[in-house]
């Protein structure tokens, strides 16, 4: 049933939904910010090998995500919601694997290079698979909780605000754990194998906090249980359902998939390579690898809260252009400024610009994905799964390529600076082109509807009666007009 335009989810339900991704966000912040740093400077794996392990995890995530999304759409449990069931399974998997990635392998001190790779790859693949299950199921709940576009936008904003807050919590925890463990050493000392216990302790703290918030989500977030109509099956003879195959006929599906995946890749590159640049390019103190990501996330949190009021005056396209401009400026800054100036003062300005630009792009990308699904919630999981698949593959290949380049440029102190400048700028330009190509469009169910007497409804009647539209996209998505 279509909800009235003034319908509002209770505040408690909105907050309970938003905290359902906190554990994933906590783990992702540490994963993208410190996994490469940990593998290179604590485990002492070569740059290319660290990138390969990261890529394998991303590939596992990307390959399994569409399957998880498809099965999540097909689940029809009467005792528990299909999205929350998938979410719970994923939570168990990541809880059992994440801490061991950042825990010293006892007895492996003299292990060979390949032994370490064999140790990490299964853990990484299992973790990424569980993470994908939580991500897809949580995103897929938005169109099912409400079909009011403004409500969906607000859920995306609140969800991302908690994402930013949890990221900030990771960096605060990292900062104080580093302070505690480095009390007897010089603060300027670089990350080394001596810091193995730091990463272990952080991972278990994050696990404890994440499980608490996941429990809140499962207790207080409602979801409709199966009704037995099989809406997610391939039987679409009534023509009223959007099955997974239909999405490949929609041009905006590909455009928004580019925006969604590239926006995430940009934020992931910033998370992964800013700590490495501070470590190797500027010889910054250990604590700076926690404080700078914290500033990025706090500025991103503030800017994400401003998205909703700004959209009252600007369209999503125009706001996306502004956010891309902030990211572009921050990346160019890396190229022309002196590393000493960046380390001592300007890194804080760069961090704010990166946080504002990256956060707004990602919030808008999530909003566009919800707009694309509209009322077609029966296959919403598949849409998010495909977009996550594209993100993981692009992200994994990009990280590996950058790491392989570093492996062939040993001793290059400017390498990660160039990655942050030219690499991110390239993806920003791709994102802008994809957004500028978006226009007003309607989604039609083109499959004929079979009536009781086996006759077919005419195509013209079908278009009149079975038209399905996107949320905000149907408003025209004009460049210089308000979105509705």
Secondary structure, DSSP 4 states (H G I P E B T S, - for coil): -PPPTT----HHHHHHHHGGGHHHHHHHHHHHHHHHHHHHHTS---HHHHHHHHHHHHHHHHHHHHHHHHHHHH---SSS-HHHHHHHHHHHHHHHHHHHHTS--TT-TT--HHHHHHHHHHHHHHHHHHHHHHHHHHHHHHHHH---HHHHHHHHHHHHHHHHHHHHHHHHHHHHHHHHHTTTS-TTPPP-GGGHHHHHHHHHHHHHHHHHHHHHHHHH---PPP-S--TTSS--TTS-S--GGGGGG-HHHHHHHHHHHHHHHHHHHHHHHHHHHHHHTS---TTHHHHHHHHHHHHHHHHHHHHHHHTTTS-HHHHHHHHHHHHHHHHHHHHHS-HHHIIIIIHHHHHHHHHHHHHHHHHHHHHHHHHHHTT-GGGHHHHHHHHHHHHHHHHHHHHHHHHHHHHTSTT-TTHHHHIIIIIHHHHHHHHHHHHHT----EEE--SPPB-TTS-B--HHHHHHHSEEE-SGGGGT--TTS---
